[in-house]
Amino acid sequence: MNHVLVDVGPLSADDVVSVARHGAPVEISAAAQQEIGQSRKVVEALADDVTPHYGVSTGFGALATRHIPTELRAQLQRSLVRSHAAGSGPEVEREVIRALMLLRLSTLATGRTGVRPETAQAYASLLNAGITPVVREYGSLGCSGDLAPLAHCALAVMGEGEVRDATGELRPAAVALAAAGITPVVLQEKEGLALINGTDGMLGQLILALHDLRTLLATADIGAAMSVEGQLGTDAVFAADLQALRPHPGQADSAANLRAVLADSAIVASHRGPECTRVQDAYSLRCSPQVHGAARDTAAHAALVASRELASAVDNPVVTPDGRVASNGNFHGAPVAAVLDFLAISVADVASVAERRTDRFLDVARNHGLNAFLADDPGVDSGHMIAQYTQAAIVSELKRLAAPASVDSIPSSAMQEDHVSMGWSAARKLRKGVDGLTRVIAVELLTAARALDLRAPLTPSPATAAVVAGLRRDVPGPGTDRYLAPEIEAAVRYVASGEALRAAEAVTGPLH
């Protein structure tokens, strides 16, 4: 696996995914090491200054008015990290913590934080050794950065607290670092503050969510196409000239996907002639490009925000290029929190329309000649009745998760930090939302595939046939009722892995 080079400039989103999810090793560039060393000299020059400098010779937050004597400054940095490592609740996922650590390292590499080169290297060493600090679910308000999550990581770099080693075993940090040959860092002036003052947790989760949503939104188009086909809908409404009358780029891309996936469908062709009396399909079928397209445009905006954040050096205070140490408010998570919430709304909307398409398959008044609930023997068999219940339960949860966290500021630190972003909470909601959307799309594919099989001897499009064939490797076709939960989970894996998308693209070529 190729190394990810952490340079003075920004990482790419793909770099973050490679390190966080796939364990790619990291290396700090020579230019970054030089920049880190130069900014450290600035901090060291201020250490003996009689004028107080925030984070160097003062307390923190509401305690920033106290001047800290030289002999207590190492204790100041240790105490900061220990006290801020106050998270609670379940452990956060390994990939999220790795993304957070890599992004903090990227900010250190800009040379704007004033840490020592060995402190930055410690982060690279932990990532390369597969050592993951234990970070807890609750503790970040998303202002002054993701303080508690970042503090748990800084604590591990100090050789304190708990970590999981490369095998996943829970171990004391000191033991795991020693086994990996990593020397714990003894923090000096400003370093503790530099390690915890960032938006890295919320940004890492945004990048991971956007990566997954690229696959999911294209797969949602495939599911919509299968539902249009299986419910004897029309593809005429997806024509490029009609879509161009409302020139949203996401809508155009979604409609193009639908046209490509439905191409050469014998099922669609069977009712395309003048004898067909169906003028308009239900909104959940006809308006799929509009709903899916809005989500795509939301994701595009969120990706723009993420790219700007990747190019940022978030710390307070910062060492400016002209050698000043200046306080600022760049740690506030509002830009990231807003798009995390925006994406959660789109995730809920795409899931909602997918559930409505699925439900139409199960109702004899709307499914155009298929058995009730797609059951083999309705009454004896229940078919996919409860699979739709599962979808509905998830969609209901996604609607609750769509309520924005970023409007729910709560004051802290004796009113010094009196407006916070709640961006970490928005990120955690979105992460659950992406999982829920994956499951809703999976149930639509599972149900649509069953319906397409039941349309025999009419044949589906080559693309949807390929998607059905891929699913059938793990899920049998129509028949009497079976234990359904494992089949749903197989469909979830099929969607989440990108295999369903790849099956369609093997026929259509790359989808948008």
N, C-alpha and C positions, 0 to 999 in steps of 0.2 A: 504494500500500500504506500502511495506517495506521501511524503512529508507535507504538512501544512506549514508554510513559512509565515511566522508572525513578524510583520514588518512595521515600520513607522506608519504606513498607510493602512487602509481598512482591509479587513478580511472580507471574503465573499460569503454569501449565504451558504453556498455549497461547501465552503471550508468548515463552517460551523457544523453542518450536518455530518460531514465526514468525521470530524473529531468526536462530536457528541454521540452519534449513533453508531458509527462504524469503527471507532477506536484508532483513527489515523494519528500517527505520531506528530508532534509539533517541534518546531525549531525556531528560536529567536534569531532574527537576522543580525548581521554585524552592524548594519546601520541603526537598528533599533537599540542594540546594546550600547552603541556610542551615544545615542540620544538620551538614553536612560542615565548614563554616567554624567553627561553634561548637566542635566536638570538636578541630579543629586548634589552636585557641587553648589548649586544655588541654595538648596535647602540647608546644607551644612554651613554655608556662609551666614545664614540667618539664625542658626542655633544659638549663637552667643550674643545676638543683638539684644540690647536693652529694651527695644520696642517690641511689644507682644505681637506674635504672628500666629493667626489661628491655625490650629492643628500641629504647629511646630513647638510653640511655647505657651499654649493656653489649653484650657479645658475645652469641652465640646458641647455643641447645642446650647442649651440654656445655661451651661456652666462655662461658657466661653470667656467670661469676664475674669476668670482666675488665671494669673500668671504662674506657670509651673517652673520651679527651679530645675537646673540642669540635671541634678542627681536623681530627680524623680521622673524624668521624661521617658526612660525605657519602661518604667512601671506604668506610666500614663498610657503608652501604646498597648501594653499587655492588658491593662485593665479595660481599655476601650473594647478590645476584641472579646475578652472574656464576658464582659457585661452585655455586649450586644449579641452574643451567641445565645439568644434566649428563645429560640423557636420551640414550638410545641406541635404535637399531633403526629400523624403518620409520616413516614419517610417520603421525601420527594424522589421522583424517578432518577435513575442514574444518568440518563441522557440529558436531562434538564440541568443537573449539577455540572456535568462536563461542559455543556454549552456555556453556563454561567462562568465557570473558571476560565475557559478559553477567551471569552469576551472581556473579562477583567484583565487577563494577560495582555490582550490586544490594546487596551487603554494604557496599561503600564508601559507598553512598547512605544507609545507615542512620545514618551519623554515629558509628558505634561503633568506627571503625578509626583515626581521627586523621590521615588523609591530607589533603593540600591539595585544594581544588576543581579546580585545573588537572590534577592527577594523575588524578582520576576522569574528567574530561572527555577526557583522552587515550584512555581505553578506549572511550568513546563514539565518539570521532573515528575510531579504527581500525576499529571495527565498521561505521560508516557509510561508510567509504572502501572497505570490502571487503578490507582488509588482514588476512591471517591468519598469525600467527606459526607457524613450523615447530616442532611439538611431536613428540617421539619416543615410541615405544611404551612403553619401559621407563624407570623412574626414580622412580615413586611407590610408597610403602609405605602410603599412605592414613592417615598419622598425622603430626601437624603439618600436616595437609592434603595435598593433591596437590602436594607441593613442587616437584618438577622440572617437571611440565607448566606450573604457574603461573609458575615462574621464567622459562621460555622466553617466556611472554607478557610478563612484566615487562621482560625483556631487550629485546624489540622496542619497547616503549614508551620505553625509554631510547635507542632508535635503534641498537641493536646486534643481532647475530645475523642470522638469515635469516627471511624472510617470503615468502608468496605474495601477489601483488597481486590485484586484482579479476578479472583475466583468468586467474589461476592461474600466472602466471610466477614462478619463483623469483628473488628479488632480495635484495640486502643491505637490512636494515631501514632504514638511514639513507637509502638512495636512494629506497625506496618511500615513506617518510614525507615526504621533501622533495618528491617528485612530487605528493603529496596535500596539501601545504601544512600538514603537521602538525609542530609543534616537538617534538623529543624532550624527555622529562622528565629533569631533574636531581633525583634523589631526595634528600630531606632526612630528618631524624630519623623513625624508625619506618616510613617509607613502604615500604621494601623488604620488611620483614617483613609489612606489611599486604597486600601484593600477592601473597604466596605462601602464606599460612597459611589455606587454606580447603579445603572438601570439594567444590569446584565441578566438578571433572572427573568425579568419580563421580556426583554429583547430576545433572549435565547428561546423562550417558549413561543414567541411570535414567529421566529424564523422556522422552527420545527413545524408549527401549525401551517404556515404558508407552504412549506415543502409538501406536507400531506394533502393540503387542499388542492394543489395542482392536479394530483391524481384523482382525488375524490370528485372534483367538479367535472372533469372529463368523464369519469365513470357515471356520474349522475346523468350526463347527456346520453350515455349508452342505455342506462336504465329507462330513461324517458322514451328513447327510440323503441326499445323493446315493448314498453307499455302501449305506445301508439300503435305499433304493429299488432300486438296481441289483442288489443281492443278494437281492431278494425278501424282505426282512425285514419286520418288523411295526413299526408306529408306535404300537401300543397301550400299550407300556411307557412312553411319554413323556407319558401322560395327566397332567393337572395334579393330580388327586387322589392319584395314586401318588407323584408328586414331593413333594407336601406332607407326606407321611409322614416325610420327612427334610428338614427346612426349611433347607437351605443356600441362600442367595440366588443364588449363582453357578449351582448346579445347576438351580434353578427357571428362571433366565434361559436357560440352554442348552437345556433341554427345551422351553421356549416357542418358541425359535428353530426347533428341529427340527419341532415341530408346524406352525409357520407355513410353513416351507419345503416340507414334505411335503403340505400341504393340496391336496386335489383331484387327487392322483396316480392316474392310471388303472393304473399298474403296481402300486402298493400295493393298490388296490381289487381288482385281479384275483385276489388270493389272500387276501382278508380274510374270506371266507365260512367256513361251518362245514366245508367240505370240506378246508380247509387243515390239514395235520397238524403244522405247525411250532409247537411250544409256546413255545420260547425261542430267541432268536438268541444267537450267540456274544457273549462279554463285550465285544469291541471295538465291536460294534454296539449292544448293549443298554445298556451302561454309559457310552456317550459323554457324557451329561449329567453323570454323576458325575465323570469325569476332567476334562472341559472346565470344569465348574463349580468344581472345586477350584482350577484355574488362575485362574479369574476372581476367586475370593475371595482368592487370593494377590496378584493384581494390585491388588485393592481395598485390601488392607493396605499394599502397597508405595506406592500412591498417597497414602495417609494419611501415611506416613513422609515422602514427598517433599514434601507440603504443609507439614509441620512444618519441614522443612529449608529450604524456600523462605522461611519466615517467620523464619529464624534469621540472626543476625549472627555469623559464624564468623571469629574472629581471636584471636590471643594476642600481647600483652595486648590487652584491649579498653578503650575509653573508656566508662565507665558513664554513665547519664543524670545521675547526681549528681556527675560530674566526676572520678571516680577513674580511674586507669589500673591495671587489675587483671589478673593472670595467671589463666589458667583452662585447662581441658582440653577445651573445646568443639570443638576441631579434630579430635578423634578420630573416625574415620569409621565406627565400629562400627554405629550405627543404619542407615546407608545400606548398608554392606557386607553386613549380614545379609539385607536384603530383596533385594539384587542376587543373592545366592546362592540365596535361596528361589525367586526367579523362574526362575533357571536350571534348578532342579529341575522346576518346572512346565512349562517349555518342553520339556524332554526328555521328560516324561511325555505331553504332548499330541502331540508328534511320534511317539512310540512307538506310541500307540494308532492314529494315522492310518496309520502304516506297516502295522500289522496288518490294518486294514480293506482297504488296498490289496492286500495279499498274497492275501486271500481271493478277489478277482476272478480271480486268475491260475491257481488250482488247480481242475481239473475236479471234484475230489472235494467242493469246497465252493462253487462258483460257480453252481450250479443251472442248468446247461444251456448255459453259454457256452463258447466254444472255449477250449482251453488257452492261457493267457497272453494271451487276447483276440486271438490271432493270426488273420490272414485264412486262412492255410493252415498249420496247426501242423506243424512239422517243416521246411517250406520257410521259413516266417516265424516269427520269435521274439516278435512282438507287443511287449508291455510287460514282458517278462521282466527286461531289464536296467534299465529305469526303476525297478523295485522294488529292484534291487541298489543303485542310486544312493540311493534313500531309505534303505535299510538302512545304507549307509556313513555317511550323515549322522546317522542316529539313533545309531549307535554312537559317533560323535564327540560328539554332544550328551550322551550319558551320561557321557563323560569330562569334558566341560565342566561337568557338574552337580556334580562334586566341589567342595565349598566352598573358596573362597580365604580366607574370613574366619577360619578356624580355624588358619591357617598363619602365625601371627605370627613375626617374625624381628627380633631386637634390633638397634639401630643407635645411632649417635652416642655411642659410648663408654658404652653402657648407660643413657644418659639417656632415650632413647626406646626403652624395653625391652619395650613391647607395642604392636604396630601392627595396623591393621585389614585391610590388603591390599584395601581397597575399590576402588581403581583396577583391580587385577587382576580382581576380581569383575565390575566393569563391562565390562572388555574381553571376558571370557568370555561375559557375557550378550549383548553386541552380536553376537558370532559366533553365539550360540545363536538369536537372533531371525532372523538370516539363514538359518540352517539350517532352522528351523521353517517359514519362508516357502517354502523349496524342497520340503520334505516335503509340506506342504499342497497345493502346486502339482501335484505328481505324483499325489496322490490325486484332485484335481479332473480332471486329464488322463485318468486311468484310469477314473474313475467316468463321465465324459462319454462315453468310448468304449463302456462297458458299456451306458449308457442308450440310446445309438444302436442298439446291437445287440439291444435288447429290442423294437424295432419289430416289429409294428405297435402294440404297447402304447406309450402315451405317458406321459412323465414329468409331474410336477407343473408348473404354470405357472412357479413360481419356479425349479426346477432346469432347466426348458427354457430359461428366459431366461439362466441361467448358461452352459449349453452353447452357446447361440447366440452369446453374447459371446465365448466361447473360440474358436468356429469362425471368427471373423473373421480369426484368425491361424493356426489349427491345423486342418487338414482332418480330416474324419471317418474312420471305419474304412476300412482298405484294406490293400494289401500294405505290407511294411515300408518305412519311409522313414528318412532321416537324422533321428534322434530328438532329439539335443541341442538344436537350435534350437527344437523344439516345447516341450521342457521349459522353456527360457529364456523363451519367449513366455508359458507358463503362470505362470512366476515373476513376470513383469511384471504379468500380469493380477491376480494375488493381491496383490502388494506395492503396486500403485497404488490398491487399493481398488475396482477396476472390477468384480471378481467379486462383491464385497459389494453394490455399487450395483446390479448387474444383478438380484440377488435382491430387494433392497429396492424396486426399481421395481414389483415384484409384491406383496410382502408388507407394504410399509411399513417403517418403521424397525425393525431387529432390535436385540436387547439387546447 
